[in-house]
């Protein structure tokens, strides 16, 4: 099984971010991959790039999706 880096770009108080984190934690645990969470408001470049288009899921530093976790698509990407 390939090893990937999984990152969630989020912001405090974001309900969709909380839901995405739960989904990512559950799926990533099956693959043995830790999830790193980054607050977009802590970095001016991230805030400028992603603004209100959060949560954003990154796989190996590349944007995979935003707003909701597309579980089948995420599983395929993590299996590659």
N, C-alpha and C positions, 0 to 999 in steps of 0.2 A: 504494500500500500504506500502511495506517495505521501510525503510530508509537506504540508502547506502552512503558510502563515495566514491566520484568519483575524481580521481587524474589523471592529465595529466603530464607526464614527457616529457619535451621539452628542446629546446635550442633556444636562440635568433637567428633570421635570418633564421630559418628553415621553409620553405614553407609548407611542409607536416604538421608541428606542427600547423601552422596558420589555415590550413584547418580542422585539427582534432579539434582544439579549437572551431571553429565555429559550427561544427557538434555536439560536446559535449554540448556546451552551449544551442543549440536549443533543443536537446533531454532531457537534464537534467532539463531544465526549465519546461517541460511537467510533470516531476516527482517531481518537487519541490526540486531538489537536487542541491546544489552548486557544482561548479567545482573548485578544487584547482589545481594550476599549479606550478610545481617545475622545476627549471632549473637544468638539470643533471650536468652541468659544475660547479655548486656551491657546489657540494659534490663529493669528490674523490671516495667514494664507489659507488655512483650512476653512475658516469662517467665510472668507471671500469666495472661495471655490464652491463650497457646498451650501452655504446660507441656510435656507429652510428646507433643503432637499435632504433631510436626514430622517431616519437613520440610513447610513450608507455602509454596505458590506464590501470589504476589500479582501481579495484572495491574492496573496503574495504581492501586496501593494498595488494591485490593479482593481479598479472598480468592477464589482460583480453585479451589484444591484442596489436599489434604494427603496425606502419606505416599507417594504415588506420582504420577508424571507420567502423566496420561491424554493420550497424544500426539494422537489425533484431535481431542479436545475442545480441547486447547491450541492446536492449529493453527487451528481454526475461530475461536477467540477472538482470536488474533493477526492473523487475516485481516480481522477486522471493523473 
